[in-house]
Amino acid sequence: MNTPNIPEQHASDDFDVELENAKENPVRAAARWVVGLADAALGGDGTDVMGATAVVRRKDNDAEILRVTGNNIDEAEGLIALIRSDLEQLSRDEFLAEWGGKDNAEPVG
């Protein structure tokens, strides 16, 4: 008996990732602000101390699946690249298991 060729589903079919500003408590935000001022005083642009978060959301309803905050923008951009790669290579369930994401809805399609 022949089984029809079913295209392989990847997590990228259901999810997307974007970079957002980190949501931090006031103490941590103040500490970043002070470090940013010191960095700027020494000639830097202050972006190395800005917190950023990689946020994975469902494509169909924009529900948040995963939030990973990097220590700075460069680290968060690296997380985005890694997450995008996994979204393209892993199935929906594999991605959720690998990253510890929570999706309480049924798969799209």
Jmol script that loads the backbone (N, CA, C; Angstrom):
load data "model"
ATOM      1  N   MET A   1       0.841  -1.171   0.000  1.00  0.00           N
ATOM      2  CA  MET A   1       0.000   0.000   0.000  1.00  0.00           C
ATOM      3  C   MET A   1       0.888   1.236   0.000  1.00  0.00           C
ATOM      4  N   ASN A   2       0.631   2.148  -0.895  1.00  0.00           N
ATOM      5  CA  ASN A   2       1.407   3.376  -1.003  1.00  0.00           C
ATOM      6  C   ASN A   2       0.798   4.451  -0.106  1.00  0.00           C
ATOM      7  N   THR A   3       1.678   5.168   0.582  1.00  0.00           N
ATOM      8  CA  THR A   3       1.211   6.297   1.379  1.00  0.00           C
ATOM      9  C   THR A   3       1.517   7.567   0.610  1.00  0.00           C
ATOM     10  N   PRO A   4       0.597   8.514   0.617  1.00  0.00           N
ATOM     11  CA  PRO A   4       0.841   9.759  -0.114  1.00  0.00           C
ATOM     12  C   PRO A   4       1.998  10.532   0.508  1.00  0.00           C
ATOM     13  N   ASN A   5       2.700  11.271  -0.335  1.00  0.00           N
ATOM     14  CA  ASN A   5       3.793  12.112   0.160  1.00  0.00           C
ATOM     15  C   ASN A   5       3.205  13.302   0.899  1.00  0.00           C
ATOM     16  N   ILE A   6       3.435  13.332   2.181  1.00  0.00           N
ATOM     17  CA  ILE A   6       2.961  14.441   3.001  1.00  0.00           C
ATOM     18  C   ILE A   6       4.153  15.356   3.246  1.00  0.00           C
ATOM     19  N   PRO A   7       4.015  16.642   2.888  1.00  0.00           N
ATOM     20  CA  PRO A   7       5.157  17.535   3.086  1.00  0.00           C
ATOM     21  C   PRO A   7       5.498  17.641   4.573  1.00  0.00           C
ATOM     22  N   GLU A   8       6.786  17.667   4.848  1.00  0.00           N
ATOM     23  CA  GLU A   8       7.252  17.759   6.233  1.00  0.00           C
ATOM     24  C   GLU A   8       6.915  19.130   6.800  1.00  0.00           C
ATOM     25  N   GLN A   9       6.329  19.147   7.972  1.00  0.00           N
ATOM     26  CA  GLN A   9       5.963  20.393   8.634  1.00  0.00           C
ATOM     27  C   GLN A   9       7.107  20.853   9.540  1.00  0.00           C
ATOM     28  N   HIS A  10       7.403  22.124   9.489  1.00  0.00           N
ATOM     29  CA  HIS A  10       8.428  22.703  10.348  1.00  0.00           C
ATOM     30  C   HIS A  10       7.793  23.714  11.289  1.00  0.00           C
ATOM     31  N   ALA A  11       8.469  23.986  12.369  1.00  0.00           N
ATOM     32  CA  ALA A  11       7.963  24.948  13.345  1.00  0.00           C
ATOM     33  C   ALA A  11       7.764  26.324  12.713  1.00  0.00           C
ATOM     34  N   SER A  12       8.553  26.641  11.682  1.00  0.00           N
ATOM     35  CA  SER A  12       8.422  27.938  11.009  1.00  0.00           C
ATOM     36  C   SER A  12       7.078  28.089  10.312  1.00  0.00           C
ATOM     37  N   ASP A  13       6.374  26.983  10.078  1.00  0.00           N
ATOM     38  CA  ASP A  13       5.032  27.064   9.495  1.00  0.00           C
ATOM     39  C   ASP A  13       4.048  27.675  10.492  1.00  0.00           C
ATOM     40  N   ASP A  14       4.297  27.487  11.788  1.00  0.00           N
ATOM     41  CA  ASP A  14       3.388  27.949  12.836  1.00  0.00           C
ATOM     42  C   ASP A  14       3.899  29.160  13.608  1.00  0.00           C
ATOM     43  N   PHE A  15       5.233  29.289  13.734  1.00  0.00           N
ATOM     44  CA  PHE A  15       5.812  30.290  14.621  1.00  0.00           C
ATOM     45  C   PHE A  15       6.764  31.230  13.887  1.00  0.00           C
ATOM     46  N   ASP A  16       6.941  32.429  14.474  1.00  0.00           N
ATOM     47  CA  ASP A  16       7.915  33.398  13.986  1.00  0.00           C
ATOM     48  C   ASP A  16       8.594  34.022  15.202  1.00  0.00           C
ATOM     49  N   VAL A  17       9.780  34.585  15.011  1.00  0.00           N
ATOM     50  CA  VAL A  17      10.532  35.182  16.115  1.00  0.00           C
ATOM     51  C   VAL A  17      10.893  36.617  15.751  1.00  0.00           C
ATOM     52  N   GLU A  18      10.835  37.496  16.753  1.00  0.00           N
ATOM     53  CA  GLU A  18      11.190  38.899  16.576  1.00  0.00           C
ATOM     54  C   GLU A  18      11.974  39.386  17.784  1.00  0.00           C
ATOM     55  N   LEU A  19      12.694  40.478  17.581  1.00  0.00           N
ATOM     56  CA  LEU A  19      13.468  41.105  18.641  1.00  0.00           C
ATOM     57  C   LEU A  19      12.619  42.209  19.276  1.00  0.00           C
ATOM     58  N   GLU A  20      12.540  42.218  20.601  1.00  0.00           N
ATOM     59  CA  GLU A  20      11.797  43.239  21.345  1.00  0.00           C
ATOM     60  C   GLU A  20      12.683  43.780  22.456  1.00  0.00           C
ATOM     61  N   ASN A  21      12.326  44.962  22.953  1.00  0.00           N
ATOM     62  CA  ASN A  21      13.023  45.496  24.125  1.00  0.00           C
ATOM     63  C   ASN A  21      12.748  44.584  25.309  1.00  0.00           C
ATOM     64  N   ALA A  22      13.754  44.414  26.134  1.00  0.00           N
ATOM     65  CA  ALA A  22      13.599  43.570  27.320  1.00  0.00           C
ATOM     66  C   ALA A  22      12.675  44.246  28.321  1.00  0.00           C
ATOM     67  N   LYS A  23      11.804  43.448  28.925  1.00  0.00           N
ATOM     68  CA  LYS A  23      10.951  43.940  30.010  1.00  0.00           C
ATOM     69  C   LYS A  23      11.648  43.557  31.307  1.00  0.00           C
ATOM     70  N   GLU A  24      12.172  44.567  31.988  1.00  0.00           N
ATOM     71  CA  GLU A  24      12.971  44.306  33.181  1.00  0.00           C
ATOM     72  C   GLU A  24      12.386  45.002  34.390  1.00  0.00           C
ATOM     73  N   ASN A  25      12.780  44.515  35.555  1.00  0.00           N
ATOM     74  CA  ASN A  25      12.358  45.194  36.771  1.00  0.00           C
ATOM     75  C   ASN A  25      13.093  46.532  36.867  1.00  0.00           C
ATOM     76  N   PRO A  26      12.576  47.472  37.620  1.00  0.00           N
ATOM     77  CA  PRO A  26      13.164  48.817  37.680  1.00  0.00           C
ATOM     78  C   PRO A  26      14.622  48.851  38.138  1.00  0.00           C
ATOM     79  N   VAL A  27      15.011  47.976  39.032  1.00  0.00           N
ATOM     80  CA  VAL A  27      16.394  47.974  39.522  1.00  0.00           C
ATOM     81  C   VAL A  27      17.355  47.585  38.394  1.00  0.00           C
ATOM     82  N   ARG A  28      17.013  46.520  37.674  1.00  0.00           N
ATOM     83  CA  ARG A  28      17.883  46.086  36.576  1.00  0.00           C
ATOM     84  C   ARG A  28      17.908  47.130  35.459  1.00  0.00           C
ATOM     85  N   ALA A  29      16.764  47.737  35.148  1.00  0.00           N
ATOM     86  CA  ALA A  29      16.716  48.781  34.128  1.00  0.00           C
ATOM     87  C   ALA A  29      17.579  49.974  34.531  1.00  0.00           C
ATOM     88  N   ALA A  30      17.544  50.361  35.802  1.00  0.00           N
ATOM     89  CA  ALA A  30      18.357  51.469  36.289  1.00  0.00           C
ATOM     90  C   ALA A  30      19.842  51.137  36.194  1.00  0.00           C
ATOM     91  N   ALA A  31      20.191  49.897  36.527  1.00  0.00           N
ATOM     92  CA  ALA A  31      21.596  49.482  36.430  1.00  0.00           C
ATOM     93  C   ALA A  31      22.075  49.544  34.985  1.00  0.00           C
ATOM     94  N   ARG A  32      21.243  49.096  34.064  1.00  0.00           N
ATOM     95  CA  ARG A  32      21.612  49.174  32.639  1.00  0.00           C
ATOM     96  C   ARG A  32      21.779  50.631  32.204  1.00  0.00           C
ATOM     97  N   TRP A  33      20.904  51.502  32.706  1.00  0.00           N
ATOM     98  CA  TRP A  33      20.967  52.913  32.354  1.00  0.00           C
ATOM     99  C   TRP A  33      22.285  53.526  32.828  1.00  0.00           C
ATOM    100  N   VAL A  34      22.686  53.227  34.057  1.00  0.00           N
ATOM    101  CA  VAL A  34      23.943  53.745  34.610  1.00  0.00           C
ATOM    102  C   VAL A  34      25.129  53.228  33.798  1.00  0.00           C
ATOM    103  N   VAL A  35      25.128  51.945  33.488  1.00  0.00           N
ATOM    104  CA  VAL A  35      26.225  51.372  32.687  1.00  0.00           C
ATOM    105  C   VAL A  35      26.234  51.997  31.293  1.00  0.00           C
ATOM    106  N   GLY A  36      25.062  52.244  30.731  1.00  0.00           N
ATOM    107  CA  GLY A  36      24.976  52.881  29.420  1.00  0.00           C
ATOM    108  C   GLY A  36      25.562  54.283  29.437  1.00  0.00           C
ATOM    109  N   LEU A  37      25.297  55.037  30.504  1.00  0.00           N
ATOM    110  CA  LEU A  37      25.883  56.372  30.636  1.00  0.00           C
ATOM    111  C   LEU A  37      27.401  56.303  30.722  1.00  0.00           C
ATOM    112  N   ALA A  38      27.898  55.366  31.505  1.00  0.00           N
ATOM    113  CA  ALA A  38      29.344  55.202  31.632  1.00  0.00           C
ATOM    114  C   ALA A  38      29.957  54.816  30.290  1.00  0.00           C
ATOM    115  N   ASP A  39      29.285  53.925  29.560  1.00  0.00           N
ATOM    116  CA  ASP A  39      29.770  53.509  28.243  1.00  0.00           C
ATOM    117  C   ASP A  39      29.809  54.706  27.290  1.00  0.00           C
ATOM    118  N   ALA A  40      28.753  55.509  27.307  1.00  0.00           N
ATOM    119  CA  ALA A  40      28.699  56.685  26.438  1.00  0.00           C
ATOM    120  C   ALA A  40      29.784  57.691  26.816  1.00  0.00           C
ATOM    121  N   ALA A  41      30.048  57.861  28.116  1.00  0.00           N
ATOM    122  CA  ALA A  41      31.091  58.781  28.572  1.00  0.00           C
ATOM    123  C   ALA A  41      32.470  58.339  28.095  1.00  0.00           C
ATOM    124  N   LEU A  42      32.634  57.028  27.886  1.00  0.00           N
ATOM    125  CA  LEU A  42      33.920  56.500  27.421  1.00  0.00           C
ATOM    126  C   LEU A  42      33.976  56.379  25.898  1.00  0.00           C
ATOM    127  N   GLY A  43      32.969  56.933  25.224  1.00  0.00           N
ATOM    128  CA  GLY A  43      33.000  56.950  23.762  1.00  0.00           C
ATOM    129  C   GLY A  43      32.151  55.887  23.089  1.00  0.00           C
ATOM    130  N   GLY A  44      31.501  55.045  23.857  1.00  0.00           N
ATOM    131  CA  GLY A  44      30.647  54.019  23.267  1.00  0.00           C
ATOM    132  C   GLY A  44      29.282  54.571  22.904  1.00  0.00           C
ATOM    133  N   ASP A  45      28.475  53.762  22.266  1.00  0.00           N
ATOM    134  CA  ASP A  45      27.126  54.205  21.904  1.00  0.00           C
ATOM    135  C   ASP A  45      26.072  53.718  22.886  1.00  0.00           C
ATOM    136  N   GLY A  46      26.453  52.927  23.873  1.00  0.00           N
ATOM    137  CA  GLY A  46      25.533  52.471  24.902  1.00  0.00           C
ATOM    138  C   GLY A  46      24.686  51.280  24.517  1.00  0.00           C
ATOM    139  N   THR A  47      24.770  50.818  23.273  1.00  0.00           N
ATOM    140  CA  THR A  47      23.902  49.718  22.841  1.00  0.00           C
ATOM    141  C   THR A  47      24.317  48.377  23.435  1.00  0.00           C
ATOM    142  N   ASP A  48      25.565  48.258  23.870  1.00  0.00           N
ATOM    143  CA  ASP A  48      26.019  46.981  24.439  1.00  0.00           C
ATOM    144  C   ASP A  48      25.333  46.658  25.754  1.00  0.00           C
ATOM    145  N   VAL A  49      24.744  47.638  26.397  1.00  0.00           N
ATOM    146  CA  VAL A  49      24.127  47.386  27.695  1.00  0.00           C
ATOM    147  C   VAL A  49      22.602  47.389  27.622  1.00  0.00           C
ATOM    148  N   MET A  50      22.060  47.563  26.439  1.00  0.00           N
ATOM    149  CA  MET A  50      20.604  47.556  26.297  1.00  0.00           C
ATOM    150  C   MET A  50      20.111  46.117  26.251  1.00  0.00           C
ATOM    151  N   GLY A  51      19.159  45.799  27.108  1.00  0.00           N
ATOM    152  CA  GLY A  51      18.593  44.458  27.101  1.00  0.00           C
ATOM    153  C   GLY A  51      17.657  44.276  25.917  1.00  0.00           C
ATOM    154  N   ALA A  52      17.670  43.092  25.340  1.00  0.00           N
ATOM    155  CA  ALA A  52      16.780  42.783  24.228  1.00  0.00           C
ATOM    156  C   ALA A  52      16.302  41.344  24.385  1.00  0.00           C
ATOM    157  N   THR A  53      15.129  41.079  23.861  1.00  0.00           N
ATOM    158  CA  THR A  53      14.489  39.793  24.039  1.00  0.00           C
ATOM    159  C   THR A  53      14.073  39.207  22.699  1.00  0.00           C
ATOM    160  N   ALA A  54      14.342  37.919  22.518  1.00  0.00           N
ATOM    161  CA  ALA A  54      13.838  37.181  21.360  1.00  0.00           C
ATOM    162  C   ALA A  54      12.487  36.609  21.767  1.00  0.00           C
ATOM    163  N   VAL A  55      11.438  36.964  21.017  1.00  0.00           N
ATOM    164  CA  VAL A  55      10.084  36.530  21.351  1.00  0.00           C
ATOM    165  C   VAL A  55       9.523  35.706  20.194  1.00  0.00           C
ATOM    166  N   VAL A  56       9.124  34.471  20.504  1.00  0.00           N
ATOM    167  CA  VAL A  56       8.513  33.582  19.506  1.00  0.00           C
ATOM    168  C   VAL A  56       7.005  33.670  19.695  1.00  0.00           C
ATOM    169  N   ARG A  57       6.308  33.903  18.571  1.00  0.00           N
ATOM    170  CA  ARG A  57       4.844  34.016  18.596  1.00  0.00           C
ATOM    171  C   ARG A  57       4.233  33.133  17.519  1.00  0.00           C
ATOM    172  N   ARG A  58       2.976  32.743  17.762  1.00  0.00           N
ATOM    173  CA  ARG A  58       2.205  32.017  16.760  1.00  0.00           C
ATOM    174  C   ARG A  58       1.903  32.964  15.608  1.00  0.00           C
ATOM    175  N   LYS A  59       1.949  32.459  14.394  1.00  0.00           N
ATOM    176  CA  LYS A  59       1.630  33.272  13.233  1.00  0.00           C
ATOM    177  C   LYS A  59       0.131  33.535  13.110  1.00  0.00           C
ATOM    178  N   ASP A  60      -0.694  32.597  13.548  1.00  0.00           N
ATOM    179  CA  ASP A  60      -2.132  32.729  13.328  1.00  0.00           C
ATOM    180  C   ASP A  60      -2.833  33.652  14.311  1.00  0.00           C
ATOM    181  N   ASN A  61      -2.335  33.758  15.550  1.00  0.00           N
ATOM    182  CA  ASN A  61      -3.036  34.593  16.521  1.00  0.00           C
ATOM    183  C   ASN A  61      -2.104  35.471  17.360  1.00  0.00           C
ATOM    184  N   ASP A  62      -0.812  35.477  17.041  1.00  0.00           N
ATOM    185  CA  ASP A  62       0.190  36.319  17.700  1.00  0.00           C
ATOM    186  C   ASP A  62       0.396  35.977  19.179  1.00  0.00           C
ATOM    187  N   ALA A  63      -0.055  34.799  19.602  1.00  0.00           N
ATOM    188  CA  ALA A  63       0.140  34.385  21.000  1.00  0.00           C
ATOM    189  C   ALA A  63       1.623  34.127  21.263  1.00  0.00           C
ATOM    190  N   GLU A  64       2.094  34.568  22.427  1.00  0.00           N
ATOM    191  CA  GLU A  64       3.495  34.380  22.794  1.00  0.00           C
ATOM    192  C   GLU A  64       3.740  32.927  23.194  1.00  0.00           C
ATOM    193  N   ILE A  65       4.772  32.332  22.606  1.00  0.00           N
ATOM    194  CA  ILE A  65       5.138  30.943  22.855  1.00  0.00           C
ATOM    195  C   ILE A  65       6.387  30.861  23.726  1.00  0.00           C
ATOM    196  N   LEU A  66       7.316  31.793  23.511  1.00  0.00           N
ATOM    197  CA  LEU A  66       8.620  31.729  24.173  1.00  0.00           C
ATOM    198  C   LEU A  66       9.208  33.129  24.236  1.00  0.00           C
ATOM    199  N   ARG A  67       9.908  33.429  25.327  1.00  0.00           N
ATOM    200  CA  ARG A  67      10.595  34.714  25.502  1.00  0.00           C
ATOM    201  C   ARG A  67      11.965  34.416  26.099  1.00  0.00           C
ATOM    202  N   VAL A  68      13.036  34.817  25.388  1.00  0.00           N
ATOM    203  CA  VAL A  68      14.401  34.606  25.856  1.00  0.00           C
ATOM    204  C   VAL A  68      15.130  35.943  25.808  1.00  0.00           C
ATOM    205  N   THR A  69      15.561  36.427  26.967  1.00  0.00           N
ATOM    206  CA  THR A  69      16.225  37.731  27.042  1.00  0.00           C
ATOM    207  C   THR A  69      17.732  37.555  27.011  1.00  0.00           C
ATOM    208  N   GLY A  70      18.370  38.320  26.136  1.00  0.00           N
ATOM    209  CA  GLY A  70      19.822  38.328  26.052  1.00  0.00           C
ATOM    210  C   GLY A  70      20.402  39.404  26.957  1.00  0.00           C
ATOM    211  N   ASN A  71      21.666  39.284  27.291  1.00  0.00           N
ATOM    212  CA  ASN A  71      22.327  40.280  28.137  1.00  0.00           C
ATOM    213  C   ASN A  71      22.547  41.603  27.415  1.00  0.00           C
ATOM    214  N   ASN A  72      22.593  41.550  26.078  1.00  0.00           N
ATOM    215  CA  ASN A  72      22.736  42.761  25.282  1.00  0.00           C
ATOM    216  C   ASN A  72      22.153  42.487  23.896  1.00  0.00           C
ATOM    217  N   ILE A  73      22.146  43.501  23.059  1.00  0.00           N
ATOM    218  CA  ILE A  73      21.535  43.367  21.741  1.00  0.00           C
ATOM    219  C   ILE A  73      22.258  42.320  20.892  1.00  0.00           C
ATOM    220  N   ASP A  74      23.582  42.294  20.941  1.00  0.00           N
ATOM    221  CA  ASP A  74      24.331  41.318  20.154  1.00  0.00           C
ATOM    222  C   ASP A  74      23.955  39.888  20.530  1.00  0.00           C
ATOM    223  N   GLU A  75      23.850  39.628  21.828  1.00  0.00           N
ATOM    224  CA  GLU A  75      23.479  38.288  22.284  1.00  0.00           C
ATOM    225  C   GLU A  75      22.049  37.948  21.838  1.00  0.00           C
ATOM    226  N   ALA A  76      21.150  38.917  21.951  1.00  0.00           N
ATOM    227  CA  ALA A  76      19.761  38.679  21.539  1.00  0.00           C
ATOM    228  C   ALA A  76      19.678  38.418  20.035  1.00  0.00           C
ATOM    229  N   GLU A  77      20.460  39.125  19.235  1.00  0.00           N
ATOM    230  CA  GLU A  77      20.470  38.883  17.788  1.00  0.00           C
ATOM    231  C   GLU A  77      21.010  37.497  17.478  1.00  0.00           C
ATOM    232  N   GLY A  78      21.996  37.033  18.254  1.00  0.00           N
ATOM    233  CA  GLY A  78      22.495  35.672  18.101  1.00  0.00           C
ATOM    234  C   GLY A  78      21.416  34.649  18.445  1.00  0.00           C
ATOM    235  N   LEU A  79      20.635  34.932  19.488  1.00  0.00           N
ATOM    236  CA  LEU A  79      19.516  34.055  19.851  1.00  0.00           C
ATOM    237  C   LEU A  79      18.486  33.999  18.723  1.00  0.00           C
ATOM    238  N   ILE A  80      18.201  35.141  18.128  1.00  0.00           N
ATOM    239  CA  ILE A  80      17.243  35.199  17.016  1.00  0.00           C
ATOM    240  C   ILE A  80      17.713  34.291  15.884  1.00  0.00           C
ATOM    241  N   ALA A  81      18.996  34.377  15.529  1.00  0.00           N
ATOM    242  CA  ALA A  81      19.531  33.553  14.440  1.00  0.00           C
ATOM    243  C   ALA A  81      19.419  32.067  14.774  1.00  0.00           C
ATOM    244  N   LEU A  82      19.742  31.703  16.001  1.00  0.00           N
ATOM    245  CA  LEU A  82      19.666  30.307  16.432  1.00  0.00           C
ATOM    246  C   LEU A  82      18.216  29.812  16.435  1.00  0.00           C
ATOM    247  N   ILE A  83      17.316  30.630  16.946  1.00  0.00           N
ATOM    248  CA  ILE A  83      15.899  30.255  16.977  1.00  0.00           C
ATOM    249  C   ILE A  83      15.353  30.115  15.562  1.00  0.00           C
ATOM    250  N   ARG A  84      15.678  31.059  14.672  1.00  0.00           N
ATOM    251  CA  ARG A  84      15.202  30.962  13.284  1.00  0.00           C
ATOM    252  C   ARG A  84      15.694  29.683  12.620  1.00  0.00           C
ATOM    253  N   SER A  85      16.935  29.322  12.878  1.00  0.00           N
ATOM    254  CA  SER A  85      17.478  28.094  12.317  1.00  0.00           C
ATOM    255  C   SER A  85      16.691  26.884  12.812  1.00  0.00           C
ATOM    256  N   ASP A  86      16.429  26.850  14.123  1.00  0.00           N
ATOM    257  CA  ASP A  86      15.659  25.733  14.683  1.00  0.00           C
ATOM    258  C   ASP A  86      14.221  25.726  14.174  1.00  0.00           C
ATOM    259  N   LEU A  87      13.623  26.905  13.983  1.00  0.00           N
ATOM    260  CA  LEU A  87      12.269  26.961  13.435  1.00  0.00           C
ATOM    261  C   LEU A  87      12.210  26.337  12.041  1.00  0.00           C
ATOM    262  N   GLU A  88      13.258  26.534  11.257  1.00  0.00           N
ATOM    263  CA  GLU A  88      13.314  25.998   9.895  1.00  0.00           C
ATOM    264  C   GLU A  88      13.616  24.501   9.863  1.00  0.00           C
ATOM    265  N   GLN A  89      14.349  24.002  10.861  1.00  0.00           N
ATOM    266  CA  GLN A  89      14.816  22.619  10.827  1.00  0.00           C
ATOM    267  C   GLN A  89      13.989  21.647  11.659  1.00  0.00           C
ATOM    268  N   LEU A  90      13.386  22.127  12.733  1.00  0.00           N
ATOM    269  CA  LEU A  90      12.677  21.239  13.657  1.00  0.00           C
ATOM    270  C   LEU A  90      11.176  21.260  13.399  1.00  0.00           C
ATOM    271  N   SER A  91      10.528  20.168  13.789  1.00  0.00           N
ATOM    272  CA  SER A  91       9.066  20.154  13.745  1.00  0.00           C
ATOM    273  C   SER A  91       8.550  21.036  14.885  1.00  0.00           C
ATOM    274  N   ARG A  92       7.273  21.317  14.848  1.00  0.00           N
ATOM    275  CA  ARG A  92       6.637  22.130  15.886  1.00  0.00           C
ATOM    276  C   ARG A  92       6.891  21.536  17.279  1.00  0.00           C
ATOM    277  N   ASP A  93       6.614  20.251  17.428  1.00  0.00           N
ATOM    278  CA  ASP A  93       6.781  19.603  18.734  1.00  0.00           C
ATOM    279  C   ASP A  93       8.247  19.534  19.158  1.00  0.00           C
ATOM    280  N   GLU A  94       9.147  19.276  18.208  1.00  0.00           N
ATOM    281  CA  GLU A  94      10.577  19.236  18.524  1.00  0.00           C
ATOM    282  C   GLU A  94      11.058  20.610  18.998  1.00  0.00           C
ATOM    283  N   PHE A  95      10.604  21.667  18.312  1.00  0.00           N
ATOM    284  CA  PHE A  95      11.005  23.021  18.696  1.00  0.00           C
ATOM    285  C   PHE A  95      10.531  23.351  20.106  1.00  0.00           C
ATOM    286  N   LEU A  96       9.265  23.064  20.393  1.00  0.00           N
ATOM    287  CA  LEU A  96       8.724  23.350  21.721  1.00  0.00           C
ATOM    288  C   LEU A  96       9.478  22.587  22.801  1.00  0.00           C
ATOM    289  N   ALA A  97       9.817  21.327  22.536  1.00  0.00           N
ATOM    290  CA  ALA A  97      10.556  20.517  23.507  1.00  0.00           C
ATOM    291  C   ALA A  97      11.980  21.049  23.692  1.00  0.00           C
ATOM    292  N   GLU A  98      12.627  21.403  22.592  1.00  0.00           N
ATOM    293  CA  GLU A  98      14.016  21.877  22.639  1.00  0.00           C
ATOM    294  C   GLU A  98      14.148  23.197  23.395  1.00  0.00           C
ATOM    295  N   TRP A  99      13.226  24.118  23.170  1.00  0.00           N
ATOM    296  CA  TRP A  99      13.317  25.458  23.738  1.00  0.00           C
ATOM    297  C   TRP A  99      12.456  25.659  24.977  1.00  0.00           C
ATOM    298  N   GLY A 100      11.638  24.669  25.328  1.00  0.00           N
ATOM    299  CA  GLY A 100      10.780  24.810  26.502  1.00  0.00           C
ATOM    300  C   GLY A 100       9.626  25.765  26.284  1.00  0.00           C
ATOM    301  N   GLY A 101       9.205  25.914  25.032  1.00  0.00           N
ATOM    302  CA  GLY A 101       8.090  26.801  24.715  1.00  0.00           C
ATOM    303  C   GLY A 101       6.761  26.189  25.115  1.00  0.00           C
ATOM    304  N   LYS A 102       5.785  27.020  25.339  1.00  0.00           N
ATOM    305  CA  LYS A 102       4.443  26.578  25.725  1.00  0.00           C
ATOM    306  C   LYS A 102       3.437  27.055  24.696  1.00  0.00           C
ATOM    307  N   ASP A 103       2.761  26.118  24.048  1.00  0.00           N
ATOM    308  CA  ASP A 103       1.721  26.438  23.083  1.00  0.00           C
ATOM    309  C   ASP A 103       0.500  25.615  23.454  1.00  0.00           C
ATOM    310  N   ASN A 104      -0.520  26.269  23.957  1.00  0.00           N
ATOM    311  CA  ASN A 104      -1.708  25.572  24.408  1.00  0.00           C
ATOM    312  C   ASN A 104      -2.762  25.392  23.326  1.00  0.00           C
ATOM    313  N   ALA A 105      -2.472  25.886  22.128  1.00  0.00           N
ATOM    314  CA  ALA A 105      -3.440  25.760  21.032  1.00  0.00           C
ATOM    315  C   ALA A 105      -3.083  24.578  20.140  1.00  0.00           C
ATOM    316  N   GLU A 106      -4.037  24.150  19.369  1.00  0.00           N
ATOM    317  CA  GLU A 106      -3.813  23.069  18.405  1.00  0.00           C
ATOM    318  C   GLU A 106      -2.942  23.603  17.265  1.00  0.00           C
ATOM    319  N   PRO A 107      -2.189  22.741  16.600  1.00  0.00           N
ATOM    320  CA  PRO A 107      -1.375  23.184  15.468  1.00  0.00           C
ATOM    321  C   PRO A 107      -2.237  23.796  14.371  1.00  0.00           C
ATOM    322  N   VAL A 108      -1.667  24.766  13.679  1.00  0.00           N
ATOM    323  CA  VAL A 108      -2.359  25.408  12.565  1.00  0.00           C
ATOM    324  C   VAL A 108      -2.470  24.438  11.407  1.00  0.00           C
ATOM    325  N   GLY A 109      -3.576  24.486  10.676  1.00  0.00           N
ATOM    326  CA  GLY A 109      -3.729  23.700   9.452  1.00  0.00           C
ATOM    327  C   GLY A 109      -4.079  22.305   9.737  1.00  0.00           C
TER     328      GLY A 109
END
end "model"
wireframe off; spacefill off
backbone 0.3
color backbone group
